[in-house]
Amino acid sequence: MRTLDARVWGKSDARPKVYIQAGLHADEMPGILVADHLAEILDAAEAQGQIAGEIWLVPAANPIGLEQWIAHKPQGRQDLTAMRNFNRGFPDLAALSADALETVLTGSETENLTLIRRAFGQALAALPRSNALADLQLALMTWSHDADYVLDLHCDHQAVLHFYASPARPKDTSLLSRATGAKLVLEQEISGGNAFDEAHTAPWASLRRRFGQSFPISAGCFSVTLEYRGQNDVNDALAAKDAAGLMVFMGAIGAATGQSQPAFEEAPVLPLGGAGEIFAPQGGVVLWRAAPGDWVTKGDIIGDVLDPVTRVRAPIQAVTTGLLFRVELWPSCLRGQSLAHIAGEELLREGHLLSD
């Protein structure tokens, strides 16, 4: 029998409400370990009366994915039954609630904030039960839809610490960057796919577009996907440091007291559409000359792919100038396979910007 557990610190309905989850992609362990260290810190903070808001923590947000293994390897990114990414296709709260809101919104932004959150909750409660994946997404959204802050903890293959954010709340983006020591922020209002983080920000943007000329509507929720480096960056030292960074952030936003101030430099904020994808020029063995965190120039040779039969080494070239922030985990590839991403200022893509 599958279970989905949440721990809560602080008083019910206290503000700000912070919702944090880890392991939505169930093969990604760094965030799960960070959540374990964070729970210990939150226990101590609560014992000292330092929880000022309401803090939710879901340490393992995907019991379905945790049990899906093939050939002794975890397959927690995509549901093997629906063949769909666990972090795509969350309910569209604006579409579900906009018509009902049209007759109740007022001239008060504060009142509208409460009314919209209530409408989101009612819309989720009215959704029919259908399958295990939909039920999981509904449960997570039911817990998080009324939060002021939503942090979804993930990791990449091999990467620097970075996060994805909406441009709606730049002050909070700056705080999170300086609290966590992120090396990069990728910013986009709508990335496509309705991932968990965007399922909490996009509805507010949609409602402002529809009603903003008549009714004041705030940004509502600050929600991000935090990428805690790479798949193999799993150790207590890193996790303890990252959990401490989350507590610094919660202190800065007023959810906890007695915390230190953000101490890191602010990370560059670059458009998600400027993240250039590099594809393998041939199949073979991937040999990197550059590493995540390196600044590269368009046209630079940053690696090679060795064909083991012909012994030809095909160069891997940077497709844009910017930060090489992630590379694939596997040292082998097929021709045309995605190998890496470089974040730059030049817009290269539009439309659906997330890979599955």
C-alpha positions, 0 to 999 in steps of 0.5 A: 500500500502506497502512502504519501506523508507530509510534516507540518511545523507552525500554526495552521493558517499562519502566514507565510505558508511555505510548502516544500517537497522532494522526490517528485522525480523519484530517481533524484535523491539529493533533494530527499536528503536535503529534506531529511536534514531540513526536518531536523533543523525545523524540529529544533527551530520549533522547539525554540519557538522560531517558526513564525509561519506554517511550513509543510515538508513532503520528504518523498513526494512520489511513492509511485515512482519509488517502486518503479525499477527496471533491471535494477535501476530506478525509473522514477522520472516517468510513470511507466503506466501512463508513460508520462513525466511525473512533473508534467500535466498538473491541474490548470487552476486558472482554467478550473476556477476563472469562471466562478471567480468572475462574479466574486472578485472585488476591488481589494487585492487582499480579499481577492488573494483569499477568494482565489485561493479558496476557489483553487481549493474548491476546484481541486476538491471537485476533480474526479478521481481517475488513476494513480498518477492523477490522484498523486498530483491532486493530493500534492496540489491540495496540500500546496495550492494556497501556499505563499511559497512553493519549493520543489526540490530536484536535481539534474544529471551533472549540474551546478546548483540552479533553479527555475523561476517565474519573473513575477517576484524578482525580490524573492528570486534574489533572496532564494539565490542569495540564501542557497548559493545558486549559480544560475536562475533560469526565468520564464513565465510559461515554460509549457507542460504545467510542471509543479512549480508553474502550476502554482505561478501560471494561474495567477498570471492567467487570472491577471491577464483575464481580470487585471483591468477590472480587479487587482490580483497579486502574483499570489505564489512564489514557486520554483524548481530547485535543482540540487546539482547532479544525481550523484551529489548525495552526501550529508555535508552538501545536504546539511549546507543546502538545508541550512540555506533553505532555513536562511531563505525562510528567515528572510521571508518571515516564516522563521525567526532567529536565522542568519542573513543570505550570504551568497552573491546573487546568481545571474538571471537568464531566460530559459529560452536562452538555454541552448541544447547541445546534441551529439554529432555521432554516437560513441564515448563522450569526453568533456573538456569543459565542466558544469560551471564553466563559462564558454563562448559560442563555437568553443570545442567543449568536448568530443565524442569518440567513435570506438570503431573508426577512432574518429573524435567528433568535436562538441561545440558550444551553441551559444555564449554562456554558462555550461550548467548541466551535462548528461550523466552517461559517458556514452551516447547515440547520434543526435542525443542531447548532451548538455545545456548552456544558459545564455542571454541570446534567445534561442527557443520559444514555446514548449521549453521543458524536456521530458 
